[in-house]
């Protein structure tokens, strides 16, 4: 009866009862109009908005980090692919140059003033000489990827440090003979010094630091260096790392040596050697010294020394 009376009173006064649900969908009905409930509800909504904002901020940072990592990965992958393609291109170019060598050509005596001085490989290397007159020989180590032409440019000493056989700019360069080395029919230096890049992929002279390992030396004790004036085999007797700034031993100045300089050079390189060869060259032997960068120090070089084997 009381409820019916209240409904009639509300009807007679023209007012409507509070809706059980707000417009737009069901909502909790705060029957007693509790202000504390309303405040807590508003607080919960603010916290939810704050959490959404924090989550949104974390998502943005996460997406940025993923984008950076993806970019770094793509750059690194691109560099690796480029290095691989560059290595394959270099390999193709060297193979093409090697095909120009005529191994069937007979080594002929070269005459100087009517007197036979030395042998000549002019016929063997004729096509390479036609391509570039700076060509002086071919160096190789069996069962490795070291097989390259050797150049010499006296007027432009380090030209082939960053130029290829055709004289085009190339970060790989090509092995080259020191400008002070003499390689001619009338006479030759008793130490040929050849420089080449240590590419991290192992190309050019990148395999030389492997002589740190005794097993590598035992498997690769010989270096072939065929020049315009005859073929030659050299046996490795020392291999060592050196910092060219902090070490006073200027190994690449020992080129045209007298007996005292020769003995000093041999003593110095053997005392530093990673290789226990048991070989001690004597004055009168012709030496071959190969030099490349060594990454164990800022100004490092790795040097391999060999003496000519009489055939």
BAFI-3210 file (N, C-alpha, C; in Angstrom, 3 decimals, decimal comma, padded with zeros to 6 digits):
// residues 311
n [1|2|3|4|5|6|7|8|9|10|11|12|13|14|15|16|17|18|19|20|21|22|23|24|25|26|27|28|29|30|31|32|33|34|35|36|37|38|39|40|41|42|43|44|45|46|47|48|49|50|51|52|53|54|55|56|57|58|59|60|61|62|63|64|65|66|67|68|69|70|71|72|73|74|75|76|77|78|79|80|81|82|83|84|85|86|87|88|89|90|91|92|93|94|95|96|97|98|99|100|101|102|103|104|105|106|107|108|109|110|111|112|113|114|115|116|117|118|119|120|121|122|123|124|125|126|127|128|129|130|131|132|133|134|135|136|137|138|139|140|141|142|143|144|145|146|147|148|149|150|151|152|153|154|155|156|157|158|159|160|161|162|163|164|165|166|167|168|169|170|171|172|173|174|175|176|177|178|179|180|181|182|183|184|185|186|187|188|189|190|191|192|193|194|195|196|197|198|199|200|201|202|203|204|205|206|207|208|209|210|211|212|213|214|215|216|217|218|219|220|221|222|223|224|225|226|227|228|229|230|231|232|233|234|235|236|237|238|239|240|241|242|243|244|245|246|247|248|249|250|251|252|253|254|255|256|257|258|259|260|261|262|263|264|265|266|267|268|269|270|271|272|273|274|275|276|277|278|279|280|281|282|283|284|285|286|287|288|289|290|291|292|293|294|295|296|297|298|299|300|301|302|303|304|305|306|307|308|309|310|311]
n.u [000,827|001,942|003,890|002,240|000,909|002,990|003,617|001,253|001,406|003,686|002,855|000,711|002,143|003,547|006,227|008,922|009,990|013,427|015,472|016,200|018,388|020,971|020,728|021,653|022,577|022,980|023,755|025,282|022,998|022,886|021,279|020,999|022,175|024,964|027,693|030,351|030,645|030,434|032,713|034,730|034,258|034,853|037,580|038,525|038,064|039,844|042,268|042,210|042,358|044,876|046,483|046,031|047,262|049,927|050,431|050,137|052,294|054,441|054,075|054,667|057,419|058,375|057,768|059,397|061,927|061,900|061,828|064,321|066,092|065,408|066,240|069,011|069,626|068,973|070,821|073,258|072,926|072,804|075,408|076,867|075,943|076,844|079,628|079,962|079,203|081,139|083,441|082,991|083,023|085,668|086,992|086,143|087,323|090,074|090,339|089,834|092,057|094,087|093,656|094,872|097,495|100,077|100,862|102,098|104,123|107,562|110,239|112,596|116,077|117,176|118,884|121,501|123,368|124,636|125,265|124,066|121,880|119,675|116,628|113,715|110,289|108,684|107,035|105,237|103,807|102,860|100,301|099,229|101,043|100,485|098,030|098,616|101,436|102,638|102,665|104,458|104,688|103,386|101,841|101,323|099,876|099,681|096,594|095,160|093,314|094,986|096,119|097,337|097,980|101,030|102,024|104,018|104,717|106,801|106,842|104,444|104,154|102,288|100,103|098,654|097,541|094,928|093,846|092,850|093,958|093,481|093,881|091,810|089,891|089,693|088,838|089,919|092,337|095,486|098,092|101,377|104,736|107,372|108,519|111,254|112,426|114,360|113,799|114,893|116,490|119,241|119,826|118,751|116,986|117,947|115,917|112,620|109,911|106,528|103,358|100,002|096,422|094,748|091,985|088,948|087,386|089,173|090,391|092,834|095,696|094,692|094,883|097,385|097,914|097,224|099,473|100,223|099,482|100,815|100,042|098,957|101,195|102,681|101,094|101,192|103,899|105,231|105,692|104,779|106,334|106,276|108,010|108,618|111,041|111,495|110,382|109,787|110,185|109,541|110,466|108,838|110,266|109,893|107,411|105,554|104,004|103,919|104,124|104,209|104,657|105,356|107,457|110,883|112,055|112,411|111,287|110,725|112,678|114,855|116,109|117,929|120,438|123,586|126,026|126,065|123,669|121,890|122,222|121,415|118,720|117,646|118,138|116,531|113,865|113,553|113,730|111,332|109,456|106,455|106,609|108,311|110,637|113,153|114,848|117,499|118,329|121,141|123,638|123,424|121,295|118,088|115,415|111,925|109,447|106,351|103,791|101,066|098,099|097,582|095,207|095,545|096,690|096,718|098,430|099,335|101,127|101,245|103,756|105,295|108,041|110,223|112,547|114,244|114,007|116,409|116,253]
n.v [-001,200|001,260|001,619|001,831|004,134|005,940|005,854|006,902|009,468|010,475|010,432|012,227|014,563|015,009|014,285|011,983|008,692|007,867|006,476|003,018|002,270|003,984|006,060|004,662|002,191|-000,553|000,309|000,610|001,126|003,737|003,807|005,227|007,571|007,819|009,705|009,028|006,599|007,501|009,098|007,167|005,656|007,500|007,800|005,259|005,246|007,260|006,046|003,854|005,171|006,309|004,006|003,064|005,092|004,831|002,244|002,715|004,447|002,695|000,877|002,472|003,020|000,410|-000,293|001,529|000,610|-001,953|-001,216|000,050|-002,092|-003,745|-002,168|-002,038|-004,746|-005,134|-003,423|-004,616|-007,147|-006,359|-005,378|-007,741|-009,237|-007,611|-007,783|-010,502|-010,620|-008,922|-010,381|-012,615|-011,401|-010,467|-012,923|-013,975|-012,141|-012,547|-015,205|-014,973|-013,459|-015,240|-017,149|-016,098|-016,712|-018,445|-021,507|-023,355|-022,220|-022,006|-021,401|-019,009|-018,111|-014,879|-012,354|-010,049|-007,638|-009,500|-011,481|-014,134|-013,477|-014,078|-016,035|-015,812|-015,118|-014,066|-014,947|-016,609|-014,851|-012,974|-012,020|-010,918|-008,875|-007,297|-006,314|-004,837|-003,089|-002,860|-005,249|-007,805|-010,407|-013,567|-014,692|-017,385|-019,741|-023,068|-024,865|-022,872|-019,730|-017,837|-016,541|-014,557|-011,820|-009,922|-006,602|-003,705|-000,372|002,034|004,821|005,491|004,487|003,200|002,686|000,395|-000,414|000,339|-000,056|-002,026|-004,695|-003,594|-000,934|000,435|002,023|000,224|-001,261|-003,640|-003,807|-005,011|-007,402|-006,000|-005,179|-003,860|-000,552|-000,153|-002,531|-004,451|-005,874|-007,195|-007,974|-007,513|-007,640|-008,456|-007,805|-009,082|-009,575|-009,796|-007,798|-007,953|-006,470|-006,785|-006,653|-007,525|-008,951|-009,368|-011,436|-013,262|-013,125|-012,022|-011,225|-012,265|-014,773|-015,098|-014,587|-017,044|-018,522|-018,415|-020,722|-023,865|-026,167|-025,142|-024,039|-026,379|-027,577|-025,777|-025,049|-023,818|-021,151|-019,966|-017,931|-016,693|-014,906|-012,355|-013,207|-015,886|-018,950|-019,646|-021,288|-020,812|-021,471|-021,260|-019,740|-018,180|-016,398|-013,714|-011,297|-007,741|-004,459|-001,614|000,916|001,005|-000,803|-000,972|-002,323|-002,082|-003,834|-003,784|-002,351|-003,779|-004,704|-004,558|-006,083|-006,140|-008,495|-008,261|-006,891|-008,730|-010,953|-009,761|-009,216|-011,826|-012,886|-011,209|-011,671|-014,381|-014,509|-013,433|-015,153|-017,064|-019,475|-022,489|-023,389|-024,450|-023,648|-021,716|-019,134|-018,341|-015,916|-014,971|-016,480|-015,968|-014,014|-013,883|-011,750|-011,352|-009,093|-008,044|-006,483|-006,679|-007,344|-007,383|-005,282|-001,654|-000,662|-002,918|-005,486|-008,507|-010,723|-012,782|-014,758|-016,153|-018,383|-018,784|-021,830|-023,839|-025,233]
n.w [000,000|000,776|-001,200|-003,428|-002,791|-002,888|-005,589|-006,698|-005,644|-006,835|-009,461|-009,384|-008,768|-011,074|-011,521|-012,532|-011,760|-010,891|-013,430|-013,791|-015,298|-017,043|-019,963|-023,055|-022,320|-019,950|-016,581|-013,359|-010,754|-008,695|-006,033|-003,644|-004,273|-003,716|-002,931|-002,365|-003,683|-006,319|-006,441|-006,102|-008,359|-010,377|-009,860|-010,464|-013,197|-014,033|-013,350|-015,047|-017,508|-017,197|-017,087|-019,649|-021,111|-020,243|-021,140|-023,848|-024,283|-023,716|-025,765|-027,976|-027,562|-027,648|-030,297|-031,624|-030,812|-031,957|-034,648|-034,896|-034,336|-036,461|-038,588|-038,103|-038,379|-041,099|-042,309|-041,525|-042,681|-045,326|-045,688|-045,330|-047,481|-049,551|-049,131|-049,636|-052,354|-053,418|-052,857|-054,463|-056,954|-057,043|-056,959|-059,416|-061,176|-060,686|-061,404|-064,119|-064,886|-064,245|-066,130|-068,303|-068,181|-069,742|-069,341|-070,841|-072,197|-072,900|-070,661|-071,356|-071,945|-070,943|-072,504|-071,866|-073,133|-074,735|-072,982|-071,087|-068,492|-066,798|-066,469|-068,617|-068,428|-070,284|-072,383|-071,079|-069,444|-071,209|-072,093|-069,786|-069,307|-071,497|-070,783|-068,492|-067,804|-065,349|-064,129|-062,444|-061,588|-060,310|-057,363|-055,093|-052,775|-052,253|-052,077|-050,779|-050,724|-051,651|-054,373|-056,612|-058,911|-058,931|-058,534|-059,448|-058,865|-059,281|-059,397|-058,220|-055,365|-053,471|-055,003|-055,790|-053,464|-053,137|-055,646|-058,454|-060,673|-063,172|-062,745|-061,612|-059,039|-056,036|-053,064|-052,249|-053,485|-054,790|-054,471|-054,110|-055,073|-053,102|-053,737|-053,719|-054,297|-056,508|-059,583|-062,198|-065,380|-065,206|-062,537|-059,157|-056,116|-052,867|-051,161|-051,602|-050,984|-050,410|-050,338|-049,121|-048,744|-045,680|-045,810|-044,071|-044,858|-045,623|-048,071|-050,562|-048,824|-046,530|-045,365|-044,269|-041,421|-040,379|-040,083|-037,494|-036,310|-035,735|-037,132|-039,482|-040,698|-041,130|-043,037|-045,115|-046,149|-048,245|-050,630|-053,759|-056,106|-059,045|-061,390|-063,893|-064,632|-064,247|-062,601|-059,132|-055,991|-052,585|-049,224|-046,144|-043,309|-041,106|-039,212|-038,022|-035,763|-035,660|-034,309|-036,071|-035,172|-032,430|-032,319|-032,999|-035,070|-038,331|-040,561|-043,304|-044,552|-045,091|-047,790|-050,101|-049,175|-047,418|-046,132|-043,307|-042,743|-043,749|-042,011|-039,629|-040,190|-040,537|-037,982|-036,395|-037,352|-036,883|-034,123|-033,358|-034,317|-034,852|-035,934|-035,797|-037,595|-037,983|-039,917|-041,131|-043,025|-045,126|-046,017|-049,341|-050,040|-051,553|-050,400|-049,505|-048,458|-046,999|-046,270|-044,277|-042,868|-039,324|-036,941|-034,220|-032,981|-033,081|-035,040|-036,306|-038,070|-039,950|-040,708|-043,057|-043,718|-046,152|-047,788|-050,891|-052,634|-054,015|-057,199]
ca.u [000,000|002,822|004,502|001,190|000,655|004,109|003,514|000,178|001,883|004,618|002,085|-000,029|003,057|004,096|007,639|009,139|010,994|014,768|015,589|017,086|019,595|021,209|020,534|022,805|022,948|022,903|024,772|024,936|022,035|023,241|019,946|020,994|022,954|026,134|028,766|031,605|030,678|030,695|034,117|035,562|034,058|035,630|038,997|038,829|038,118|041,102|043,370|042,188|042,885|046,321|047,112|046,010|048,277|051,224|050,554|050,323|053,676|055,324|053,913|055,392|058,850|058,624|057,743|060,602|063,059|061,819|062,191|065,772|066,735|065,172|067,103|070,390|069,724|068,976|072,100|074,290|072,683|073,194|076,872|077,349|075,639|077,767|080,947|079,927|079,190|082,447|084,399|082,752|083,478|087,129|087,367|085,915|088,323|091,386|090,280|089,948|093,450|094,909|093,469|095,730|098,854|100,353|101,754|102,785|105,247|108,864|111,065|113,733|117,114|117,140|120,260|121,807|124,696|125,219|125,535|122,864|121,820|118,640|115,579|112,621|108,936|107,939|105,990|104,254|102,985|102,732|098,962|099,059|101,844|099,758|096,935|099,162|102,902|103,110|102,669|105,814|104,707|102,185|102,142|100,283|100,166|098,846|095,457|094,599|092,741|095,997|096,624|097,105|099,063|101,822|102,296|104,995|104,633|107,883|106,481|103,272|104,489|101,172|098,952|097,856|096,921|093,484|093,485|092,939|094,893|093,192|094,126|090,559|089,807|089,145|089,304|090,670|093,675|096,119|099,443|102,353|106,131|107,912|109,116|112,715|112,876|114,840|113,462|115,295|117,433|120,615|120,041|117,542|117,194|117,994|114,694|111,420|108,875|105,231|102,279|098,648|095,398|094,190|090,531|088,376|086,807|090,272|090,937|094,117|096,661|093,963|095,203|098,742|097,968|097,025|100,774|100,373|099,203|101,836|099,455|098,811|102,536|103,058|100,304|101,465|105,264|105,842|105,060|105,233|106,382|106,783|108,184|108,926|112,376|111,616|109,529|110,546|109,501|110,153|110,022|108,620|111,122|109,497|106,148|105,425|103,237|104,738|103,508|105,196|104,871|106,045|108,631|111,920|112,546|111,780|111,564|110,582|113,809|115,909|115,774|119,186|121,230|124,923|126,021|125,725|122,234|121,179|122,248|120,600|117,315|117,287|118,119|115,372|112,586|113,477|113,502|109,932|108,625|105,486|106,917|109,572|110,920|114,467|115,556|118,226|118,925|122,513|123,860|123,454|119,916|117,105|114,298|110,614|108,764|104,971|103,299|099,655|097,637|097,248|094,244|095,791|097,093|096,270|099,369|099,923|101,358|101,668|104,817|105,734|109,349|110,563|113,768|114,123|114,495|117,113|115,654]
ca.v [000,000|002,439|001,790|002,302|005,510|006,770|005,947|007,852|010,797|010,887|010,676|013,461|015,709|015,137|013,833|010,609|008,008|007,747|005,255|001,986|002,213|005,223|005,938|004,124|000,835|-000,825|000,864|000,363|002,122|004,236|004,089|006,232|008,723|007,811|010,519|008,282|005,643|008,270|009,506|005,996|005,288|008,450|007,484|004,052|005,617|007,970|005,070|003,061|006,016|006,432|002,759|002,987|006,012|004,212|001,116|003,286|004,933|001,535|000,322|003,328|002,751|-000,958|-000,265|002,235|-000,305|-003,001|-000,606|000,259|-003,403|-004,222|-001,382|-002,497|-006,077|-005,006|-002,831|-005,653|-008,166|-005,763|-005,341|-009,107|-009,612|-006,859|-008,386|-011,789|-010,354|-008,364|-011,500|-013,439|-010,638|-010,525|-014,287|-014,100|-011,333|-013,187|-016,419|-014,543|-013,064|-016,445|-017,869|-015,479|-017,259|-019,546|-022,435|-024,217|-021,471|-022,404|-020,348|-018,785|-017,273|-013,467|-011,911|-008,652|-007,348|-010,703|-012,453|-014,621|-013,021|-014,771|-016,588|-014,908|-015,673|-013,101|-015,628|-017,123|-013,756|-011,960|-011,413|-010,085|-007,679|-006,466|-005,667|-003,855|-003,208|-002,876|-006,638|-008,344|-011,832|-014,183|-015,336|-018,327|-020,769|-024,208|-025,245|-021,704|-018,805|-016,842|-016,715|-013,221|-011,142|-008,979|-005,408|-002,766|000,966|002,768|006,244|005,600|003,322|002,486|002,800|-000,840|-000,650|000,510|-000,154|-003,402|-004,974|-002,694|000,450|001,030|002,073|-001,014|-001,357|-004,882|-003,639|-006,204|-007,449|-005,221|-005,257|-002,604|000,237|-000,208|-003,853|-004,518|-007,118|-006,866|-008,966|-007,235|-007,849|-008,529|-007,648|-010,377|-009,728|-009,232|-007,509|-007,811|-006,051|-007,128|-006,428|-008,608|-008,840|-010,205|-012,619|-014,189|-012,975|-011,347|-011,803|-012,521|-016,086|-015,139|-014,755|-018,446|-019,118|-018,490|-022,101|-024,789|-027,088|-024,436|-023,972|-027,710|-027,888|-024,794|-024,566|-023,228|-020,050|-019,870|-016,580|-016,751|-013,544|-012,232|-013,734|-017,270|-019,481|-019,913|-021,776|-020,330|-022,189|-020,362|-020,031|-017,362|-015,658|-012,993|-010,057|-006,616|-003,135|-000,821|002,192|000,817|-001,664|-000,265|-003,158|-001,693|-005,035|-003,556|-001,588|-004,757|-005,122|-004,822|-006,230|-006,717|-009,684|-007,919|-006,584|-009,991|-011,746|-009,068|-009,437|-013,216|-013,035|-010,489|-012,301|-015,696|-014,325|-013,056|-016,063|-018,043|-020,719|-023,142|-024,075|-025,090|-023,165|-020,463|-018,737|-017,817|-014,848|-015,551|-016,930|-014,919|-014,071|-013,347|-011,288|-010,961|-008,262|-007,674|-005,909|-007,605|-006,598|-007,550|-003,968|-000,574|-000,506|-004,243|-006,166|-009,891|-010,862|-014,149|-014,736|-017,431|-018,340|-019,483|-023,204|-024,081|-026,384]
ca.w [000,000|000,826|-002,520|-004,344|-002,440|-003,384|-007,050|-007,022|-005,315|-007,880|-010,690|-009,215|-008,772|-012,429|-011,616|-012,950|-010,932|-011,488|-014,243|-013,258|-016,131|-017,790|-021,408|-023,783|-021,923|-018,523|-015,693|-011,962|-010,260|-007,372|-005,524|-002,593|-004,739|-002,841|-003,503|-002,221|-004,800|-007,539|-006,446|-006,377|-009,762|-011,197|-009,650|-011,241|-014,621|-014,269|-013,305|-016,293|-018,582|-016,981|-017,500|-021,116|-021,624|-020,011|-022,079|-025,184|-024,340|-023,823|-027,116|-028,918|-027,367|-028,136|-031,764|-032,069|-030,613|-032,984|-035,929|-034,895|-034,468|-037,825|-039,471|-037,897|-038,987|-042,555|-042,711|-041,368|-043,705|-046,603|-045,758|-045,529|-048,866|-050,415|-049,005|-050,340|-053,794|-053,773|-052,852|-055,646|-058,112|-057,028|-057,340|-060,850|-061,878|-060,566|-062,229|-065,522|-065,099|-064,192|-067,392|-069,310|-068,051|-070,672|-068,649|-071,817|-072,778|-072,386|-070,079|-072,245|-071,354|-071,309|-072,735|-071,587|-073,661|-075,300|-071,924|-070,442|-067,116|-066,039|-067,307|-068,960|-068,499|-071,088|-073,152|-070,132|-068,905|-072,255|-072,161|-068,601|-069,532|-072,454|-070,060|-067,554|-067,775|-063,959|-063,666|-062,297|-061,271|-059,728|-056,091|-054,684|-051,775|-052,640|-051,231|-050,094|-051,693|-052,002|-055,731|-057,137|-059,604|-058,133|-059,315|-058,896|-059,433|-058,615|-059,313|-057,354|-054,538|-052,852|-055,905|-055,832|-052,165|-053,313|-057,066|-058,930|-061,763|-064,295|-062,365|-061,151|-057,576|-055,470|-051,675|-052,096|-054,015|-055,339|-053,913|-054,879|-054,666|-052,598|-054,833|-053,674|-054,737|-057,888|-060,264|-063,565|-065,922|-064,799|-061,105|-058,343|-054,677|-052,170|-050,365|-052,230|-049,996|-051,085|-049,446|-049,559|-047,725|-044,870|-045,827|-043,022|-045,492|-045,882|-049,410|-050,763|-047,880|-045,296|-044,799|-043,714|-039,961|-039,998|-039,764|-036,036|-035,926|-036,226|-038,103|-040,770|-041,284|-041,609|-044,229|-046,174|-045,905|-049,446|-051,361|-055,145|-056,651|-060,415|-061,875|-065,322|-064,877|-063,843|-061,542|-057,912|-054,790|-051,342|-048,033|-045,013|-042,162|-039,959|-039,341|-036,755|-035,703|-035,218|-034,327|-036,814|-034,488|-031,150|-032,487|-033,757|-036,167|-039,607|-041,370|-044,749|-045,094|-045,395|-049,158|-050,805|-047,956|-047,365|-045,288|-041,931|-042,701|-043,988|-040,781|-038,640|-040,558|-040,239|-036,530|-035,850|-037,684|-036,233|-032,686|-033,182|-035,106|-034,349|-036,641|-035,451|-038,860|-037,994|-041,112|-040,971|-044,297|-045,098|-046,995|-050,685|-050,291|-051,864|-049,452|-049,867|-047,249|-047,264|-045,177|-044,306|-041,596|-038,234|-036,134|-032,793|-032,480|-033,960|-036,160|-036,443|-039,345|-039,833|-041,697|-043,338|-044,398|-046,786|-048,589|-052,165|-052,685|-055,276|-057,919]
c.u [000,859|003,438|003,490|000,894|001,750|004,020|002,439|000,636|002,832|003,889|001,357|000,882|003,679|005,547|007,703|010,152|012,331|014,879|016,522|018,403|019,744|020,980|021,819|023,222|022,906|024,034|024,336|024,058|022,418|021,966|019,940|021,817|024,219|027,287|030,110|031,753|031,035|032,157|035,037|035,454|034,868|037,125|039,405|038,956|039,415|042,294|043,424|042,732|044,396|047,063|047,153|047,071|049,679|051,469|050,819|051,750|054,664|055,262|054,700|056,895|059,232|058,703|058,977|061,820|063,084|062,247|063,700|066,514|066,581|066,079|068,551|070,600|069,811|070,287|073,219|074,143|073,107|074,694|077,453|077,112|076,593|079,164|081,009|080,000|080,530|083,500|084,244|083,225|084,998|087,619|087,229|086,976|089,698|091,434|090,451|091,380|094,360|094,801|094,343|097,172|099,013|101,375|102,508|104,005|106,552|109,597|112,331|114,799|116,968|118,568|120,393|123,236|125,407|125,518|124,229|122,897|120,846|117,609|114,498|111,311|108,052|106,795|104,869|103,283|102,680|101,374|098,661|099,848|101,170|098,633|097,454|100,665|103,472|103,154|104,101|105,838|103,390|102,575|100,997|100,805|099,176|097,780|094,972|093,971|093,699|096,585|096,308|098,271|099,787|102,226|103,451|104,878|105,630|107,514|105,276|103,311|103,313|099,920|098,049|097,340|095,405|093,085|093,669|093,905|094,712|093,382|092,887|090,529|089,094|089,713|090,107|092,122|094,168|097,539|100,453|103,727|106,605|108,678|110,632|113,272|113,255|114,499|113,686|116,295|118,854|120,872|118,728|117,908|117,254|116,854|113,557|110,359|107,573|104,167|100,923|097,672|095,054|092,688|089,957|087,706|087,884|090,891|092,210|095,135|096,000|094,278|096,557|098,783|097,701|098,346|101,091|100,225|100,218|101,284|099,303|100,166|102,939|102,324|100,615|102,872|105,884|104,987|105,647|105,212|107,081|106,828|108,426|110,258|112,575|110,669|110,388|109,626|110,274|109,596|109,953|109,552|110,767|108,176|105,877|104,540|104,145|103,912|104,529|105,434|105,698|107,313|109,642|112,455|111,774|112,062|111,543|111,648|114,985|115,624|117,023|120,283|122,654|124,887|125,596|124,227|121,408|121,095|121,408|119,111|116,864|117,186|116,877|114,065|112,446|113,198|112,051|108,958|107,667|105,770|108,272|109,967|112,222|115,318|116,229|118,881|120,346|122,668|124,118|122,100|119,061|115,892|113,038|109,892|107,380|104,431|101,830|099,267|097,338|096,398|094,429|096,301|096,726|097,142|100,078|100,108|101,660|102,582|105,211|107,001|109,685|111,868|113,586|114,752|115,173|116,580|116,632]
c.v [001,247|002,693|002,329|003,754|006,411|006,920|006,931|009,257|011,312|011,209|011,972|014,665|015,937|014,720|012,375|009,965|007,902|006,441|004,264|001,934|003,520|004,980|005,415|002,766|000,670|-000,186|000,595|001,500|002,500|004,718|005,200|007,459|008,905|008,583|009,792|007,256|006,362|008,684|008,330|005,563|006,188|008,161|006,268|004,369|006,342|007,003|004,230|003,877|006,160|005,182|002,632|003,900|005,434|003,061|001,630|003,796|003,792|000,921|001,131|003,072|001,378|-000,975|000,448|001,331|-001,397|-002,447|-000,392|-001,061|-003,947|-003,498|-001,831|-003,856|-005,980|-004,420|-003,868|-006,737|-007,642|-005,721|-006,732|-009,579|-008,902|-007,455|-009,713|-011,575|-009,788|-009,466|-012,362|-012,710|-010,659|-011,891|-014,492|-013,348|-011,999|-014,470|-016,072|-014,144|-014,293|-017,246|-017,300|-015,971|-018,446|-020,482|-023,360|-023,535|-021,891|-021,197|-020,221|-017,945|-015,835|-012,977|-010,418|-008,405|-008,580|-011,774|-012,863|-014,239|-013,850|-015,325|-015,534|-015,685|-014,785|-013,761|-016,114|-016,034|-012,673|-011,258|-010,555|-008,784|-006,731|-005,697|-004,581|-004,077|-003,154|-004,292|-007,156|-009,831|-012,308|-014,929|-016,248|-019,234|-021,894|-024,511|-024,096|-020,825|-017,667|-017,220|-015,429|-012,734|-010,218|-007,825|-004,637|-001,444|001,841|004,227|006,488|004,409|002,525|002,502|001,581|-001,265|-000,561|000,616|-001,597|-003,523|-004,003|-001,221|001,180|001,012|000,832|-001,172|-002,634|-004,707|-004,910|-006,234|-006,697|-005,272|-003,880|-001,879|000,191|-001,562|-003,807|-005,889|-006,871|-007,908|-008,757|-007,421|-007,832|-008,370|-009,022|-010,525|-009,021|-009,032|-007,191|-007,494|-006,468|-006,947|-007,709|-008,400|-009,822|-011,466|-013,651|-014,061|-012,138|-011,991|-012,144|-013,848|-016,119|-015,272|-016,176|-019,139|-019,058|-019,930|-023,048|-025,718|-026,426|-024,343|-025,326|-028,090|-026,955|-024,211|-023,805|-022,126|-020,041|-018,403|-016,643|-015,335|-013,540|-012,874|-015,118|-017,648|-019,783|-020,393|-021,310|-021,135|-021,229|-020,754|-019,187|-016,671|-014,993|-011,761|-008,960|-005,343|-002,182|000,550|002,005|-000,024|-000,966|-001,052|-002,835|-002,780|-004,749|-002,643|-002,507|-005,366|-005,507|-004,894|-006,696|-007,855|-009,375|-007,636|-007,843|-010,811|-011,095|-009,300|-010,833|-013,427|-012,392|-011,238|-013,668|-015,554|-013,979|-014,138|-016,930|-019,429|-021,247|-024,017|-024,869|-024,654|-021,839|-020,105|-018,199|-016,787|-015,462|-016,133|-015,728|-015,117|-013,459|-013,003|-010,765|-010,215|-007,920|-007,086|-007,016|-006,832|-006,780|-006,261|-002,919|-000,432|-001,831|-004,685|-007,626|-010,170|-012,337|-014,082|-016,131|-017,271|-019,185|-020,865|-023,418|-025,343|-026,958]
c.w [000,000|-000,513|-003,483|-004,076|-002,975|-004,885|-007,445|-006,744|-006,367|-009,142|-010,595|-009,257|-010,128|-012,566|-011,987|-012,021|-011,646|-012,251|-013,587|-014,014|-016,876|-019,264|-022,048|-023,305|-020,427|-017,767|-014,267|-011,443|-008,839|-006,686|-004,489|-002,975|-003,880|-003,491|-003,425|-003,336|-006,093|-007,612|-006,768|-007,829|-010,685|-011,075|-010,467|-012,729|-014,950|-014,275|-014,579|-017,457|-018,463|-017,419|-019,016|-021,720|-021,445|-020,977|-023,480|-025,347|-024,475|-025,205|-028,128|-028,811|-027,893|-029,657|-032,323|-031,953|-031,670|-034,338|-036,020|-035,082|-035,882|-038,805|-039,363|-038,553|-040,501|-043,057|-042,644|-042,434|-045,075|-046,777|-046,000|-046,959|-049,827|-050,357|-049,757|-051,851|-054,258|-053,821|-054,094|-056,916|-058,202|-057,477|-058,843|-061,638|-061,844|-061,396|-063,697|-065,838|-065,138|-065,478|-068,508|-069,240|-068,990|-070,036|-069,602|-072,419|-072,106|-071,810|-070,912|-071,551|-071,834|-071,413|-072,473|-072,056|-074,178|-074,272|-071,258|-068,963|-066,277|-067,005|-067,596|-069,051|-069,364|-071,846|-072,235|-069,675|-069,934|-072,234|-070,936|-068,739|-070,524|-071,768|-069,114|-067,411|-066,363|-063,387|-063,592|-061,977|-060,683|-058,459|-055,693|-053,576|-052,038|-051,590|-050,326|-051,172|-052,022|-053,362|-056,483|-057,996|-058,648|-059,036|-058,679|-059,638|-058,685|-058,410|-058,408|-056,388|-053,997|-053,723|-055,829|-054,455|-052,278|-054,791|-057,521|-060,102|-062,926|-063,960|-061,889|-059,624|-057,051|-054,064|-051,432|-052,523|-054,675|-054,776|-054,785|-054,226|-054,198|-053,716|-054,853|-054,101|-056,213|-058,456|-061,748|-064,052|-065,421|-063,310|-060,327|-056,874|-054,018|-051,166|-051,096|-051,153|-050,725|-050,040|-050,020|-048,418|-046,969|-044,839|-044,821|-043,576|-045,824|-047,250|-049,393|-049,801|-046,550|-044,641|-044,092|-042,190|-039,485|-039,670|-038,271|-035,551|-036,562|-037,296|-039,475|-041,464|-041,864|-042,892|-045,403|-046,007|-047,087|-050,057|-052,773|-055,576|-058,004|-060,972|-063,375|-065,669|-064,288|-062,713|-060,314|-056,805|-053,571|-050,174|-046,849|-043,860|-040,939|-040,265|-037,997|-036,908|-035,171|-035,271|-034,937|-036,197|-033,219|-031,255|-033,400|-034,943|-037,445|-040,637|-042,866|-045,331|-045,444|-046,763|-049,940|-049,736|-048,208|-046,347|-043,852|-041,785|-042,875|-042,691|-039,685|-038,914|-040,173|-038,730|-035,912|-036,129|-037,014|-034,734|-032,384|-033,669|-034,302|-034,913|-036,186|-036,634|-038,839|-039,176|-040,791|-042,306|-044,099|-046,197|-048,376|-051,052|-050,691|-050,962|-050,054|-048,577|-047,606|-046,045|-045,365|-042,959|-040,589|-037,242|-034,630|-032,154|-033,512|-035,192|-036,453|-037,891|-039,037|-041,012|-041,830|-044,179|-044,939|-047,566|-049,844|-052,086|-054,043|-055,924|-058,928]
res [x|x|x|x|x|x|x|x|x|x|x|x|x|x|x|x|x|x|x|x|x|x|x|x|x|x|x|x|x|x|x|x|x|x|x|x|x|x|x|x|x|x|x|x|x|x|x|x|x|x|x|x|x|x|x|x|x|x|x|x|x|x|x|x|x|x|x|x|x|x|x|x|x|x|x|x|x|x|x|x|x|x|x|x|x|x|x|x|x|x|x|x|x|x|x|x|x|x|x|x|x|x|x|x|x|x|x|x|x|x|x|x|x|x|x|x|x|x|x|x|x|x|x|x|x|x|x|x|x|x|x|x|x|x|x|x|x|x|x|x|x|x|x|x|x|x|x|x|x|x|x|x|x|x|x|x|x|x|x|x|x|x|x|x|x|x|x|x|x|x|x|x|x|x|x|x|x|x|x|x|x|x|x|x|x|x|x|x|x|x|x|x|x|x|x|x|x|x|x|x|x|x|x|x|x|x|x|x|x|x|x|x|x|x|x|x|x|x|x|x|x|x|x|x|x|x|x|x|x|x|x|x|x|x|x|x|x|x|x|x|x|x|x|x|x|x|x|x|x|x|x|x|x|x|x|x|x|x|x|x|x|x|x|x|x|x|x|x|x|x|x|x|x|x|x|x|x|x|x|x|x|x|x|x|x|x|x|x|x|x|x|x|x|x|x|x|x|x|x|x|x|x|x|x|x|x|x|x|x|x|x]
***
